Amino acid sequence: VQLQASGGGLVQAGDSLRLSCAASGRTFSGYVVAWFRQAPGKGREFVVAIRWSGAITDYEDSVKGRFTISRDNAKNIVYLQMNSLKPEDTAVYYCAADRLARFRADVSEYAYWGQGTQVTVSS
C-alpha cells in the first residue's frame, strides 16, 4: 500500500489544521493506520492510531483533547484534525500503516509510510 500524507502548513498558535493520509494501491481495510511526528532533533513519536473498524488508541498525552483521528472508508483516507495548535506541535507528521493484530506505537511495527508533511506552528 502506498501512503500520501498532506495538509501541513505554517500556522499560528491556536489555529487548526487537518492532515490527510490517503492510500493507493489497495484499501485500508484490515490495516491499522497511525500518525507519528518528528520534531527537529528528536525521534519519531507516536501520536495516535485507528483501526479500520473504527477502534482508536489513546492519544499521546500532549495532544489529548486537541487532536482527533478519523477515517473515511469510502475515500480510503485517514484524517488527523489538529486544533488549538501549539509551537511544540511543530514537526513533520507521518502516517504509517500495517496489518497489525494489536495496536502498536513503535515505528518498527509499521511497514508502510507516507512521505511526511511539515507542520509549523508559530507563537
N, C-alpha and C positions, 0 to 999 in steps of 0.2 A: 504494500500500500504506500502511496506517495502522499505526503502531507504538505500543505501550503498554509503557512501562518501569515496573517495580515491584520491590519488595523492599528498598528502602533503609531506613535507620533510624539510631538512635543506639545505638552500642555502645562497649565499652571496648577499649583496645588489647589485641591478642591474640585478639580474638573473630573470628567468621566471619559472613559474610552471603552470600546467594545472590540475585543480581539476575536478573530475567527480562525478556525482550523478546518480547512476543507480537505477531504480525502479524494484521491483519484486512483483509479486502478481497481478498486474494489470498495465495498461499503464498510462502514464501521461496525456493522453487525457482528457481535461476538467479541468485540475489542474493548479494552479499557483505553480511554484517551485521557492523557494527563497534561497539565500545564506545569512547566518549570520556568524558572527565571534565573538569570545570571547577571549579577551586578559587577561592575568593573573591579577586578582584582579578587573576586570571590568565586567560590564553586557554584555549581548549578544546584538550585534549591527547588524542592518540590513545593508546588502551590496547592494543587487540588486535582482530583481525577474523577471521572464519571464512567460508569459502565453504560453500555448502550441500552440496557434495560431501564436506566434512569437512576440507579443507585449512585450515591456520591460519597466520597471520602470526607473526612474532616478537612477543613481548610487550614493552611499554615496560619499560625496564631496571629501574625501581624496583619493578615488580610481579612480575618473573620469579621463579618458584618459589613464589609465594604465590597468584596468581590463575590460574584455569583457565576457558577458554571452551569451551562445548559447545553442541550443538543437539539438539533432539528433532524429527525430521522429522514424526512423526505428529501432534504437538501444535502444530507450527509455532511453536516457541519457541526462542530462543537464551538461554543462561544465562551468567552470569559468577559463578563461585564465587570468593569472596574470603576467604582465610584469613590468619591472623596479621596482622590489620589494624593499621595504624599511624595516629597522628594526621595524618600527612602524606597519608593517603589520603582525608581529608575533602574532599568535592567533591560537586557534582551530577553524576551519571552519566547519560549519554545513550546510547541505542542509535540507530544510523543504518543505512540500507540503500540499496543501489542495484545496478543491473545493471552490474557492472564486469568488464572483461576481465582486469584485473590488480588486485591488492590496492593500495589507496591509503590513505594516512594523513592526507590533507588534508581538512578539513571541507567544502571546496567541492566535493569529488568525490561527496558523498552528497546525494541529493535528498530522501530521506525520513528524518524524525527523530521519535523519541519525545519525550515532554514532559519527561523527566528525572526522576530520583529521587535524593533527598538522602541521602548517606551521611555521617554524622558520627561520628568516632572520638575518644573522649576518652582522655586519658592517665592 
